């Protein structure tokens, strides 16, 4: 008997984008390490990679994450 039950996280009605299969899934079909989400709709899940790229760009350009010390080191 296993001490821990293997569970997937998520519920039907939640949408995910599977990075391994490159497809939208309802509920947890693939392991969490292979998916983005949950999203509110299949259309939003389909844009998962675009959303991630937009968020990365926002983070890279956010001055709160780049202090003066880092800028002065880059100037050298």
PyMOL Python script that loads the backbone (N, CA, C, O; Angstrom):
from pymol import cmd

cmd.read_pdbstr("""\
ATOM      1  N   UNK A   1       0.839  -1.180   0.000  1.00  0.00           N
ATOM      2  CA  UNK A   1       0.000   0.000   0.000  1.00  0.00           C
ATOM      3  C   UNK A   1       0.884   1.242   0.000  1.00  0.00           C
ATOM      4  O   UNK A   1       1.826   1.356   0.784  1.00  0.00           O
ATOM      5  N   UNK A   2       0.564   2.153  -0.881  1.00  0.00           N
ATOM      6  CA  UNK A   2       1.343   3.384  -0.988  1.00  0.00           C
ATOM      7  C   UNK A   2       0.989   4.345   0.142  1.00  0.00           C
ATOM      8  O   UNK A   2      -0.167   4.455   0.550  1.00  0.00           O
ATOM      9  N   UNK A   3       2.002   5.029   0.630  1.00  0.00           N
ATOM     10  CA  UNK A   3       1.770   6.002   1.684  1.00  0.00           C
ATOM     11  C   UNK A   3       1.137   7.279   1.143  1.00  0.00           C
ATOM     12  O   UNK A   3       0.351   7.933   1.829  1.00  0.00           O
ATOM     13  N   UNK A   4       1.482   7.624  -0.080  1.00  0.00           N
ATOM     14  CA  UNK A   4       0.970   8.843  -0.678  1.00  0.00           C
ATOM     15  C   UNK A   4       0.226   8.497  -1.951  1.00  0.00           C
ATOM     16  O   UNK A   4       0.710   7.723  -2.777  1.00  0.00           O
ATOM     17  N   UNK A   5      -0.941   9.072  -2.103  1.00  0.00           N
ATOM     18  CA  UNK A   5      -1.709   8.861  -3.322  1.00  0.00           C
ATOM     19  C   UNK A   5      -1.222   9.830  -4.383  1.00  0.00           C
ATOM     20  O   UNK A   5      -0.975  11.004  -4.108  1.00  0.00           O
ATOM     21  N   UNK A   6      -1.090   9.326  -5.583  1.00  0.00           N
ATOM     22  CA  UNK A   6      -0.682  10.179  -6.692  1.00  0.00           C
ATOM     23  C   UNK A   6      -1.915  10.952  -7.157  1.00  0.00           C
ATOM     24  O   UNK A   6      -2.895  10.365  -7.614  1.00  0.00           O
ATOM     25  N   UNK A   7      -1.849  12.284  -7.032  1.00  0.00           N
ATOM     26  CA  UNK A   7      -2.968  13.118  -7.429  1.00  0.00           C
ATOM     27  C   UNK A   7      -2.524  14.085  -8.510  1.00  0.00           C
ATOM     28  O   UNK A   7      -1.367  14.502  -8.557  1.00  0.00           O
ATOM     29  N   UNK A   8      -3.438  14.425  -9.355  1.00  0.00           N
ATOM     30  CA  UNK A   8      -3.190  15.514 -10.279  1.00  0.00           C
ATOM     31  C   UNK A   8      -3.897  16.736  -9.720  1.00  0.00           C
ATOM     32  O   UNK A   8      -4.930  16.613  -9.062  1.00  0.00           O
ATOM     33  N   UNK A   9      -3.361  17.884  -9.971  1.00  0.00           N
ATOM     34  CA  UNK A   9      -3.924  19.113  -9.449  1.00  0.00           C
ATOM     35  C   UNK A   9      -4.736  19.767 -10.549  1.00  0.00           C
ATOM     36  O   UNK A   9      -4.301  19.827 -11.699  1.00  0.00           O
ATOM     37  N   UNK A  10      -5.892  20.248 -10.205  1.00  0.00           N
ATOM     38  CA  UNK A  10      -6.750  20.923 -11.165  1.00  0.00           C
ATOM     39  C   UNK A  10      -8.113  20.279 -11.191  1.00  0.00           C
ATOM     40  O   UNK A  10      -8.331  19.212 -10.618  1.00  0.00           O
ATOM     41  N   UNK A  11      -9.030  20.950 -11.870  1.00  0.00           N
ATOM     42  CA  UNK A  11     -10.402  20.468 -11.933  1.00  0.00           C
ATOM     43  C   UNK A  11     -10.916  20.596 -13.355  1.00  0.00           C
ATOM     44  O   UNK A  11     -10.419  21.416 -14.128  1.00  0.00           O
ATOM     45  N   UNK A  12     -11.900  19.796 -13.701  1.00  0.00           N
ATOM     46  CA  UNK A  12     -12.542  20.006 -14.992  1.00  0.00           C
ATOM     47  C   UNK A  12     -13.106  21.429 -15.038  1.00  0.00           C
ATOM     48  O   UNK A  12     -13.572  21.945 -14.022  1.00  0.00           O
ATOM     49  N   UNK A  13     -13.065  22.048 -16.188  1.00  0.00           N
ATOM     50  CA  UNK A  13     -13.483  23.440 -16.323  1.00  0.00           C
ATOM     51  C   UNK A  13     -12.301  24.389 -16.265  1.00  0.00           C
ATOM     52  O   UNK A  13     -12.435  25.566 -16.601  1.00  0.00           O
ATOM     53  N   UNK A  14     -11.145  23.894 -15.844  1.00  0.00           N
ATOM     54  CA  UNK A  14      -9.913  24.668 -15.880  1.00  0.00           C
ATOM     55  C   UNK A  14      -9.155  24.221 -17.126  1.00  0.00           C
ATOM     56  O   UNK A  14      -9.119  23.035 -17.452  1.00  0.00           O
ATOM     57  N   UNK A  15      -8.564  25.165 -17.802  1.00  0.00           N
ATOM     58  CA  UNK A  15      -7.890  24.882 -19.068  1.00  0.00           C
ATOM     59  C   UNK A  15      -6.387  25.054 -18.914  1.00  0.00           C
ATOM     60  O   UNK A  15      -5.922  25.972 -18.237  1.00  0.00           O
ATOM     61  N   UNK A  16      -5.644  24.179 -19.536  1.00  0.00           N
ATOM     62  CA  UNK A  16      -4.181  24.164 -19.465  1.00  0.00           C
ATOM     63  C   UNK A  16      -3.611  24.074 -20.867  1.00  0.00           C
ATOM     64  O   UNK A  16      -4.289  23.649 -21.802  1.00  0.00           O
ATOM     65  N   UNK A  17      -2.351  24.482 -21.002  1.00  0.00           N
ATOM     66  CA  UNK A  17      -1.627  24.277 -22.244  1.00  0.00           C
ATOM     67  C   UNK A  17      -0.495  23.320 -21.946  1.00  0.00           C
ATOM     68  O   UNK A  17       0.374  23.621 -21.128  1.00  0.00           O
ATOM     69  N   UNK A  18      -0.493  22.161 -22.606  1.00  0.00           N
ATOM     70  CA  UNK A  18       0.544  21.153 -22.402  1.00  0.00           C
ATOM     71  C   UNK A  18       1.749  21.487 -23.275  1.00  0.00           C
ATOM     72  O   UNK A  18       1.640  21.563 -24.499  1.00  0.00           O
ATOM     73  N   UNK A  19       2.892  21.685 -22.634  1.00  0.00           N
ATOM     74  CA  UNK A  19       4.119  22.023 -23.353  1.00  0.00           C
ATOM     75  C   UNK A  19       4.683  20.828 -24.114  1.00  0.00           C
ATOM     76  O   UNK A  19       5.330  20.994 -25.148  1.00  0.00           O
ATOM     77  N   UNK A  20       4.441  19.645 -23.611  1.00  0.00           N
ATOM     78  CA  UNK A  20       4.965  18.444 -24.265  1.00  0.00           C
ATOM     79  C   UNK A  20       4.175  18.099 -25.526  1.00  0.00           C
ATOM     80  O   UNK A  20       4.760  17.811 -26.570  1.00  0.00           O
ATOM     81  N   UNK A  21       2.846  18.128 -25.428  1.00  0.00           N
ATOM     82  CA  UNK A  21       1.992  17.753 -26.554  1.00  0.00           C
ATOM     83  C   UNK A  21       1.576  18.947 -27.406  1.00  0.00           C
ATOM     84  O   UNK A  21       0.990  18.783 -28.476  1.00  0.00           O
ATOM     85  N   UNK A  22       1.888  20.167 -26.914  1.00  0.00           N
ATOM     86  CA  UNK A  22       1.549  21.406 -27.617  1.00  0.00           C
ATOM     87  C   UNK A  22       0.064  21.476 -27.948  1.00  0.00           C
ATOM     88  O   UNK A  22      -0.330  21.716 -29.090  1.00  0.00           O
ATOM     89  N   UNK A  23      -0.758  21.258 -26.903  1.00  0.00           N
ATOM     90  CA  UNK A  23      -2.205  21.313 -27.100  1.00  0.00           C
ATOM     91  C   UNK A  23      -2.894  21.794 -25.832  1.00  0.00           C
ATOM     92  O   UNK A  23      -2.339  21.739 -24.735  1.00  0.00           O
ATOM     93  N   UNK A  24      -4.116  22.266 -26.019  1.00  0.00           N
ATOM     94  CA  UNK A  24      -4.953  22.713 -24.910  1.00  0.00           C
ATOM     95  C   UNK A  24      -5.645  21.499 -24.301  1.00  0.00           C
ATOM     96  O   UNK A  24      -6.117  20.614 -25.014  1.00  0.00           O
ATOM     97  N   UNK A  25      -5.697  21.472 -22.967  1.00  0.00           N
ATOM     98  CA  UNK A  25      -6.333  20.361 -22.252  1.00  0.00           C
ATOM     99  C   UNK A  25      -7.303  20.914 -21.219  1.00  0.00           C
ATOM    100  O   UNK A  25      -7.046  21.948 -20.603  1.00  0.00           O
ATOM    101  N   UNK A  26      -8.418  20.221 -21.034  1.00  0.00           N
ATOM    102  CA  UNK A  26      -9.341  20.586 -19.971  1.00  0.00           C
ATOM    103  C   UNK A  26      -9.041  19.711 -18.770  1.00  0.00           C
ATOM    104  O   UNK A  26      -8.953  18.488 -18.880  1.00  0.00           O
ATOM    105  N   UNK A  27      -8.884  20.354 -17.620  1.00  0.00           N
ATOM    106  CA  UNK A  27      -8.538  19.589 -16.427  1.00  0.00           C
ATOM    107  C   UNK A  27      -7.114  19.082 -16.546  1.00  0.00           C
ATOM    108  O   UNK A  27      -6.457  19.315 -17.560  1.00  0.00           O
ATOM    109  N   UNK A  28      -6.641  18.409 -15.551  1.00  0.00           N
ATOM    110  CA  UNK A  28      -5.249  17.940 -15.576  1.00  0.00           C
ATOM    111  C   UNK A  28      -5.098  16.627 -16.328  1.00  0.00           C
ATOM    112  O   UNK A  28      -5.481  15.569 -15.828  1.00  0.00           O
ATOM    113  N   UNK A  29      -4.545  16.697 -17.519  1.00  0.00           N
ATOM    114  CA  UNK A  29      -4.258  15.475 -18.263  1.00  0.00           C
ATOM    115  C   UNK A  29      -2.784  15.101 -18.148  1.00  0.00           C
ATOM    116  O   UNK A  29      -2.440  13.925 -18.033  1.00  0.00           O
ATOM    117  N   UNK A  30      -1.926  16.105 -18.180  1.00  0.00           N
ATOM    118  CA  UNK A  30      -0.484  15.876 -18.122  1.00  0.00           C
ATOM    119  C   UNK A  30       0.077  16.367 -16.785  1.00  0.00           C
ATOM    120  O   UNK A  30      -0.577  17.148 -16.094  1.00  0.00           O
ATOM    121  N   UNK A  31       1.268  15.923 -16.418  1.00  0.00           N
ATOM    122  CA  UNK A  31       1.875  16.372 -15.161  1.00  0.00           C
ATOM    123  C   UNK A  31       2.071  17.885 -15.137  1.00  0.00           C
ATOM    124  O   UNK A  31       2.239  18.514 -16.182  1.00  0.00           O
ATOM    125  N   UNK A  32       2.048  18.454 -13.952  1.00  0.00           N
ATOM    126  CA  UNK A  32       2.172  19.907 -13.773  1.00  0.00           C
ATOM    127  C   UNK A  32       3.462  20.446 -14.390  1.00  0.00           C
ATOM    128  O   UNK A  32       3.483  21.575 -14.880  1.00  0.00           O
ATOM    129  N   UNK A  33       4.523  19.666 -14.373  1.00  0.00           N
ATOM    130  CA  UNK A  33       5.803  20.133 -14.914  1.00  0.00           C
ATOM    131  C   UNK A  33       5.740  20.366 -16.422  1.00  0.00           C
ATOM    132  O   UNK A  33       6.604  21.039 -16.984  1.00  0.00           O
ATOM    133  N   UNK A  34       4.726  19.814 -17.073  1.00  0.00           N
ATOM    134  CA  UNK A  34       4.609  19.919 -18.528  1.00  0.00           C
ATOM    135  C   UNK A  34       3.493  20.848 -18.980  1.00  0.00           C
ATOM    136  O   UNK A  34       3.137  20.837 -20.159  1.00  0.00           O
ATOM    137  N   UNK A  35       2.927  21.653 -18.081  1.00  0.00           N
ATOM    138  CA  UNK A  35       1.797  22.472 -18.505  1.00  0.00           C
ATOM    139  C   UNK A  35       1.816  23.867 -17.896  1.00  0.00           C
ATOM    140  O   UNK A  35       2.392  24.095 -16.832  1.00  0.00           O
ATOM    141  N   UNK A  36       1.168  24.796 -18.600  1.00  0.00           N
ATOM    142  CA  UNK A  36       0.904  26.140 -18.111  1.00  0.00           C
ATOM    143  C   UNK A  36      -0.575  26.207 -17.778  1.00  0.00           C
ATOM    144  O   UNK A  36      -1.395  25.591 -18.459  1.00  0.00           O
ATOM    145  N   UNK A  37      -0.921  26.940 -16.746  1.00  0.00           N
ATOM    146  CA  UNK A  37      -2.325  27.135 -16.429  1.00  0.00           C
ATOM    147  C   UNK A  37      -2.556  27.048 -14.946  1.00  0.00           C
ATOM    148  O   UNK A  37      -1.597  26.899 -14.188  1.00  0.00           O
ATOM    149  N   UNK A  38      -3.759  27.133 -14.512  1.00  0.00           N
ATOM    150  CA  UNK A  38      -4.988  27.064 -15.309  1.00  0.00           C
ATOM    151  C   UNK A  38      -5.367  28.411 -15.908  1.00  0.00           C
ATOM    152  O   UNK A  38      -4.994  29.473 -15.411  1.00  0.00           O
ATOM    153  N   UNK A  39      -6.122  28.321 -16.990  1.00  0.00           N
ATOM    154  CA  UNK A  39      -6.675  29.482 -17.666  1.00  0.00           C
ATOM    155  C   UNK A  39      -8.194  29.367 -17.632  1.00  0.00           C
ATOM    156  O   UNK A  39      -8.739  28.285 -17.416  1.00  0.00           O
ATOM    157  N   UNK A  40      -8.873  30.492 -17.848  1.00  0.00           N
ATOM    158  CA  UNK A  40     -10.332  30.536 -17.747  1.00  0.00           C
ATOM    159  C   UNK A  40     -11.039  29.965 -18.973  1.00  0.00           C
ATOM    160  O   UNK A  40     -12.194  29.549 -18.886  1.00  0.00           O
ATOM    161  N   UNK A  41     -10.351  29.943 -20.113  1.00  0.00           N
ATOM    162  CA  UNK A  41     -10.997  29.474 -21.341  1.00  0.00           C
ATOM    163  C   UNK A  41      -9.980  28.753 -22.221  1.00  0.00           C
ATOM    164  O   UNK A  41      -8.771  28.909 -22.046  1.00  0.00           O
ATOM    165  N   UNK A  42     -10.481  27.965 -23.166  1.00  0.00           N
ATOM    166  CA  UNK A  42      -9.558  27.303 -24.103  1.00  0.00           C
ATOM    167  C   UNK A  42      -8.785  28.313 -24.956  1.00  0.00           C
ATOM    168  O   UNK A  42      -7.618  28.089 -25.275  1.00  0.00           O
ATOM    169  N   UNK A  43      -9.426  29.415 -25.321  1.00  0.00           N
ATOM    170  CA  UNK A  43      -8.743  30.433 -26.135  1.00  0.00           C
ATOM    171  C   UNK A  43      -7.581  31.051 -25.367  1.00  0.00           C
ATOM    172  O   UNK A  43      -6.514  31.291 -25.930  1.00  0.00           O
ATOM    173  N   UNK A  44      -7.793  31.307 -24.086  1.00  0.00           N
ATOM    174  CA  UNK A  44      -6.714  31.866 -23.267  1.00  0.00           C
ATOM    175  C   UNK A  44      -5.581  30.848 -23.112  1.00  0.00           C
ATOM    176  O   UNK A  44      -4.409  31.220 -23.173  1.00  0.00           O
ATOM    177  N   UNK A  45      -5.911  29.582 -22.914  1.00  0.00           N
ATOM    178  CA  UNK A  45      -4.892  28.535 -22.792  1.00  0.00           C
ATOM    179  C   UNK A  45      -4.104  28.396 -24.086  1.00  0.00           C
ATOM    180  O   UNK A  45      -2.904  28.123 -24.056  1.00  0.00           O
ATOM    181  N   UNK A  46      -4.774  28.584 -25.229  1.00  0.00           N
ATOM    182  CA  UNK A  46      -4.092  28.485 -26.521  1.00  0.00           C
ATOM    183  C   UNK A  46      -3.025  29.569 -26.662  1.00  0.00           C
ATOM    184  O   UNK A  46      -2.040  29.381 -27.377  1.00  0.00           O
ATOM    185  N   UNK A  47      -3.216  30.701 -25.985  1.00  0.00           N
ATOM    186  CA  UNK A  47      -2.258  31.808 -26.025  1.00  0.00           C
ATOM    187  C   UNK A  47      -1.215  31.707 -24.918  1.00  0.00           C
ATOM    188  O   UNK A  47      -0.500  32.681 -24.680  1.00  0.00           O
ATOM    189  N   UNK A  48      -1.098  30.597 -24.246  1.00  0.00           N
ATOM    190  CA  UNK A  48      -0.220  30.458 -23.078  1.00  0.00           C
ATOM    191  C   UNK A  48       1.219  30.889 -23.363  1.00  0.00           C
ATOM    192  O   UNK A  48       1.813  31.602 -22.553  1.00  0.00           O
ATOM    193  N   UNK A  49       1.778  30.485 -24.464  1.00  0.00           N
ATOM    194  CA  UNK A  49       3.166  30.845 -24.772  1.00  0.00           C
ATOM    195  C   UNK A  49       3.301  32.333 -25.058  1.00  0.00           C
ATOM    196  O   UNK A  49       4.297  32.951 -24.682  1.00  0.00           O
ATOM    197  N   UNK A  50       2.303  32.910 -25.721  1.00  0.00           N
ATOM    198  CA  UNK A  50       2.322  34.358 -25.960  1.00  0.00           C
ATOM    199  C   UNK A  50       2.200  35.123 -24.648  1.00  0.00           C
ATOM    200  O   UNK A  50       2.899  36.114 -24.435  1.00  0.00           O
ATOM    201  N   UNK A  51       1.320  34.668 -23.776  1.00  0.00           N
ATOM    202  CA  UNK A  51       1.138  35.308 -22.472  1.00  0.00           C
ATOM    203  C   UNK A  51       2.435  35.245 -21.675  1.00  0.00           C
ATOM    204  O   UNK A  51       2.828  36.229 -21.049  1.00  0.00           O
ATOM    205  N   UNK A  52       3.097  34.099 -21.695  1.00  0.00           N
ATOM    206  CA  UNK A  52       4.368  33.952 -20.971  1.00  0.00           C
ATOM    207  C   UNK A  52       5.424  34.889 -21.547  1.00  0.00           C
ATOM    208  O   UNK A  52       6.180  35.503 -20.793  1.00  0.00           O
ATOM    209  N   UNK A  53       5.488  35.009 -22.871  1.00  0.00           N
ATOM    210  CA  UNK A  53       6.461  35.900 -23.500  1.00  0.00           C
ATOM    211  C   UNK A  53       6.180  37.359 -23.133  1.00  0.00           C
ATOM    212  O   UNK A  53       7.107  38.125 -22.870  1.00  0.00           O
ATOM    213  N   UNK A  54       4.901  37.741 -23.118  1.00  0.00           N
ATOM    214  CA  UNK A  54       4.526  39.112 -22.731  1.00  0.00           C
ATOM    215  C   UNK A  54       4.924  39.391 -21.282  1.00  0.00           C
ATOM    216  O   UNK A  54       5.456  40.458 -20.974  1.00  0.00           O
ATOM    217  N   UNK A  55       4.668  38.441 -20.408  1.00  0.00           N
ATOM    218  CA  UNK A  55       5.026  38.614 -18.996  1.00  0.00           C
ATOM    219  C   UNK A  55       6.540  38.692 -18.810  1.00  0.00           C
ATOM    220  O   UNK A  55       7.026  39.483 -18.002  1.00  0.00           O
ATOM    221  N   UNK A  56       7.273  37.888 -19.541  1.00  0.00           N
ATOM    222  CA  UNK A  56       8.741  37.942 -19.455  1.00  0.00           C
ATOM    223  C   UNK A  56       9.258  39.301 -19.905  1.00  0.00           C
ATOM    224  O   UNK A  56      10.162  39.861 -19.285  1.00  0.00           O
ATOM    225  N   UNK A  57       8.688  39.833 -20.983  1.00  0.00           N
ATOM    226  CA  UNK A  57       9.100  41.142 -21.478  1.00  0.00           C
ATOM    227  C   UNK A  57       8.782  42.236 -20.461  1.00  0.00           C
ATOM    228  O   UNK A  57       9.591  43.137 -20.240  1.00  0.00           O
ATOM    229  N   UNK A  58       7.605  42.157 -19.844  1.00  0.00           N
ATOM    230  CA  UNK A  58       7.245  43.127 -18.801  1.00  0.00           C
ATOM    231  C   UNK A  58       8.240  43.052 -17.644  1.00  0.00           C
ATOM    232  O   UNK A  58       8.674  44.083 -17.129  1.00  0.00           O
ATOM    233  N   UNK A  59       8.594  41.856 -17.243  1.00  0.00           N
ATOM    234  CA  UNK A  59       9.529  41.686 -16.136  1.00  0.00           C
ATOM    235  C   UNK A  59      10.901  42.249 -16.492  1.00  0.00           C
ATOM    236  O   UNK A  59      11.528  42.929 -15.680  1.00  0.00           O
ATOM    237  N   UNK A  60      11.365  41.964 -17.709  1.00  0.00           N
ATOM    238  CA  UNK A  60      12.683  42.444 -18.127  1.00  0.00           C
ATOM    239  C   UNK A  60      12.759  43.961 -18.168  1.00  0.00           C
ATOM    240  O   UNK A  60      13.832  44.532 -17.975  1.00  0.00           O
ATOM    241  N   UNK A  61      11.629  44.620 -18.417  1.00  0.00           N
ATOM    242  CA  UNK A  61      11.607  46.075 -18.517  1.00  0.00           C
ATOM    243  C   UNK A  61      11.092  46.757 -17.253  1.00  0.00           C
ATOM    244  O   UNK A  61      10.908  47.974 -17.248  1.00  0.00           O
ATOM    245  N   UNK A  62      10.860  46.017 -16.205  1.00  0.00           N
ATOM    246  CA  UNK A  62      10.336  46.583 -14.965  1.00  0.00           C
ATOM    247  C   UNK A  62      11.491  47.144 -14.134  1.00  0.00           C
ATOM    248  O   UNK A  62      12.366  46.384 -13.718  1.00  0.00           O
ATOM    249  N   UNK A  63      11.514  48.442 -13.887  1.00  0.00           N
ATOM    250  CA  UNK A  63      12.633  49.038 -13.149  1.00  0.00           C
ATOM    251  C   UNK A  63      12.727  48.554 -11.699  1.00  0.00           C
ATOM    252  O   UNK A  63      13.790  48.649 -11.085  1.00  0.00           O
ATOM    253  N   UNK A  64      11.636  48.041 -11.153  1.00  0.00           N
ATOM    254  CA  UNK A  64      11.685  47.539  -9.770  1.00  0.00           C
ATOM    255  C   UNK A  64      12.598  46.321  -9.639  1.00  0.00           C
ATOM    256  O   UNK A  64      13.073  46.019  -8.544  1.00  0.00           O
ATOM    257  N   UNK A  65      12.848  45.617 -10.749  1.00  0.00           N
ATOM    258  CA  UNK A  65      13.673  44.417 -10.698  1.00  0.00           C
ATOM    259  C   UNK A  65      15.121  44.690 -11.073  1.00  0.00           C
ATOM    260  O   UNK A  65      15.955  43.786 -11.016  1.00  0.00           O
ATOM    261  N   UNK A  66      15.426  45.910 -11.450  1.00  0.00           N
ATOM    262  CA  UNK A  66      16.779  46.248 -11.875  1.00  0.00           C
ATOM    263  C   UNK A  66      17.274  47.413 -11.027  1.00  0.00           C
ATOM    264  O   UNK A  66      16.920  48.566 -11.275  1.00  0.00           O
ATOM    265  N   UNK A  67      18.078  47.111 -10.044  1.00  0.00           N
ATOM    266  CA  UNK A  67      18.542  48.174  -9.151  1.00  0.00           C
ATOM    267  C   UNK A  67      19.755  48.906  -9.730  1.00  0.00           C
ATOM    268  O   UNK A  67      20.315  48.484 -10.741  1.00  0.00           O
ATOM    269  N   UNK A  68      20.148  49.983  -9.095  1.00  0.00           N
ATOM    270  CA  UNK A  68      21.260  50.814  -9.578  1.00  0.00           C
ATOM    271  C   UNK A  68      22.583  50.064  -9.618  1.00  0.00           C
ATOM    272  O   UNK A  68      23.407  50.325 -10.495  1.00  0.00           O
ATOM    273  N   UNK A  69      22.805  49.145  -8.697  1.00  0.00           N
ATOM    274  CA  UNK A  69      24.046  48.376  -8.668  1.00  0.00           C
ATOM    275  C   UNK A  69      24.191  47.536  -9.929  1.00  0.00           C
ATOM    276  O   UNK A  69      25.272  47.473 -10.514  1.00  0.00           O
ATOM    277  N   UNK A  70      23.137  46.909 -10.338  1.00  0.00           N
ATOM    278  CA  UNK A  70      23.185  46.081 -11.546  1.00  0.00           C
ATOM    279  C   UNK A  70      23.447  46.936 -12.784  1.00  0.00           C
ATOM    280  O   UNK A  70      24.187  46.524 -13.677  1.00  0.00           O
ATOM    281  N   UNK A  71      22.841  48.125 -12.841  1.00  0.00           N
ATOM    282  CA  UNK A  71      23.049  49.006 -13.980  1.00  0.00           C
ATOM    283  C   UNK A  71      24.497  49.490 -14.057  1.00  0.00           C
ATOM    284  O   UNK A  71      25.075  49.547 -15.142  1.00  0.00           O
ATOM    285  N   UNK A  72      25.083  49.836 -12.912  1.00  0.00           N
ATOM    286  CA  UNK A  72      26.466  50.339 -12.930  1.00  0.00           C
ATOM    287  C   UNK A  72      27.446  49.228 -13.312  1.00  0.00           C
ATOM    288  O   UNK A  72      28.476  49.509 -13.924  1.00  0.00           O
ATOM    289  N   UNK A  73      27.151  47.984 -12.967  1.00  0.00           N
ATOM    290  CA  UNK A  73      28.020  46.867 -13.347  1.00  0.00           C
ATOM    291  C   UNK A  73      27.934  46.628 -14.851  1.00  0.00           C
ATOM    292  O   UNK A  73      28.932  46.282 -15.482  1.00  0.00           O
ATOM    293  N   UNK A  74      26.740  46.811 -15.431  1.00  0.00           N
ATOM    294  CA  UNK A  74      26.563  46.627 -16.869  1.00  0.00           C
ATOM    295  C   UNK A  74      27.305  47.703 -17.664  1.00  0.00           C
ATOM    296  O   UNK A  74      27.753  47.449 -18.782  1.00  0.00           O
ATOM    297  N   UNK A  75      27.435  48.895 -17.096  1.00  0.00           N
ATOM    298  CA  UNK A  75      28.102  49.992 -17.783  1.00  0.00           C
ATOM    299  C   UNK A  75      29.609  49.788 -17.890  1.00  0.00           C
ATOM    300  O   UNK A  75      30.248  50.377 -18.762  1.00  0.00           O
ATOM    301  N   UNK A  76      30.187  48.966 -17.021  1.00  0.00           N
ATOM    302  CA  UNK A  76      31.652  48.757 -17.013  1.00  0.00           C
ATOM    303  C   UNK A  76      32.145  48.002 -18.211  1.00  0.00           C
ATOM    304  O   UNK A  76      33.345  47.756 -18.334  1.00  0.00           O
TER     305      UNK A  76
END
""", "prot")
cmd.dss("prot")
cmd.show_as("cartoon", "prot")
cmd.util.cbc("prot")
cmd.orient("prot")
